[in-house]
Amino acid sequence: MSKIITSPFEKFKGTVTLSDPLNMAQTLGWEKAIRLAQSLGEQVYISDLNATYLPALMACVEEWHIAGIPPNPTPETFPFSPRLATAKLIDWLIGEISKVYVGEIEEGEKNA
């Protein structure tokens, strides 16, 4: 099953299809990205934080249909400018993937 989300950004109109639920490799990659991001500390450039999450984020996306993003982006081809707009897009995607990741835990807690 997949989850289609619509970009709320004028600069990056379109949809992204996320894996839902995440498989083991995606979950382990997401957890590794979280640990790496936390290890960067509080005084970190947003580009470094985004670069930490991007490989795991891309592993969780099944399809990209976003204006300005290649259909099969890699960390090397994903745009990092304009910086504010791309940072907002990446932050939004981090939040949406986190909902898929954490949602499984919350559902289990409700049923326990």
C-alpha positions as CSV (number, residue, x, y, z in Angstrom):
1,M,0.0,0.0,0.0
2,S,1.2,3.5,-0.7
3,K,0.4,7.0,0.5
4,I,0.0,9.9,-2.0
5,I,0.7,13.3,-0.6
6,T,0.3,16.7,-2.3
7,S,2.9,19.4,-2.0
8,P,1.6,22.5,-0.2
9,F,4.3,24.6,-2.0
10,E,3.7,26.9,-5.0
11,K,7.3,26.5,-6.1
12,F,7.0,22.6,-6.0
13,K,3.5,21.7,-7.2
14,G,2.6,18.0,-7.5
15,T,2.5,14.8,-5.6
16,V,4.8,12.3,-4.0
17,T,4.0,8.7,-3.4
18,L,5.4,7.3,-0.1
19,S,5.8,3.7,0.9
20,D,3.3,2.9,3.6
21,P,4.2,1.0,5.7
22,L,7.9,1.3,5.5
23,N,9.8,-1.9,5.0
24,M,12.8,-3.0,7.2
25,A,15.5,-1.4,5.0
26,Q,13.5,1.9,4.9
27,T,12.9,1.9,8.6
28,L,16.6,1.1,9.4
29,G,17.7,3.8,7.0
30,W,15.2,6.3,8.5
31,E,16.4,5.6,12.1
32,K,20.0,5.9,11.0
33,A,19.2,9.3,9.4
34,I,17.6,10.5,12.7
35,R,20.6,9.4,14.7
36,L,23.0,11.1,12.3
37,A,20.9,14.3,12.3
38,Q,20.9,14.3,16.1
39,S,24.7,13.9,16.2
40,L,25.1,17.1,14.2
41,G,24.1,19.2,17.2
42,E,22.2,22.4,17.4
43,Q,24.6,24.7,15.5
44,V,24.2,23.1,12.1
45,Y,23.6,24.4,8.6
46,I,20.2,23.4,7.1
47,S,22.0,22.0,4.1
48,D,24.0,19.6,6.2
49,L,20.8,18.5,8.0
50,N,19.0,18.1,4.7
51,A,21.9,16.1,3.2
52,T,21.8,13.8,6.2
53,Y,18.1,12.9,5.6
54,L,18.0,12.9,1.8
55,P,19.2,9.4,1.1
56,A,16.8,7.8,3.6
57,L,14.0,10.1,2.4
58,M,14.5,9.1,-1.2
59,A,14.4,5.4,-0.2
60,C,10.9,6.0,1.3
61,V,9.6,7.7,-1.9
62,E,8.1,5.4,-4.5
63,E,7.2,8.1,-7.1
64,W,8.0,11.8,-7.6
65,H,5.6,14.0,-9.5
66,I,6.9,17.4,-8.3
67,A,7.6,20.4,-10.6
68,G,11.3,21.1,-10.6
69,I,12.3,17.7,-9.2
70,P,13.6,15.0,-11.6
71,P,11.3,11.9,-11.8
72,N,14.1,9.7,-10.2
73,P,16.2,12.1,-8.2
74,T,19.4,11.1,-6.4
75,P,21.2,13.0,-3.7
76,E,23.4,14.4,-6.5
77,T,20.6,15.5,-8.7
78,F,18.1,16.8,-6.1
79,P,18.0,20.6,-6.2
80,F,19.3,22.4,-3.2
81,S,18.4,25.9,-4.4
82,P,16.6,28.1,-4.1
83,R,17.7,27.3,-0.6
84,L,14.6,28.3,1.4
85,A,12.2,26.7,-1.0
86,T,14.0,23.4,-1.2
87,A,14.6,23.4,2.6
88,K,10.9,23.8,3.2
89,L,10.1,20.9,0.7
90,I,12.6,18.6,2.4
91,D,11.3,19.5,5.9
92,W,7.8,18.8,4.8
93,L,8.8,15.4,3.4
94,I,10.7,14.6,6.6
95,G,7.5,15.3,8.5
96,E,5.3,13.2,6.2
97,I,7.7,10.2,6.3
98,S,7.9,10.6,10.1
99,K,4.1,10.3,10.2
100,V,4.3,7.0,8.4
101,Y,7.2,5.8,10.6
102,V,5.6,6.9,14.0
103,G,2.1,6.1,12.9
104,E,2.7,2.4,13.2
105,I,3.8,2.8,16.8
106,E,0.7,5.0,17.7
107,E,-1.7,2.4,16.2
108,G,-0.1,-0.3,18.2
109,E,-0.4,1.7,21.4
110,K,-4.1,2.4,20.7
111,N,-4.8,-1.3,20.3
112,A,-2.8,-2.4,23.3
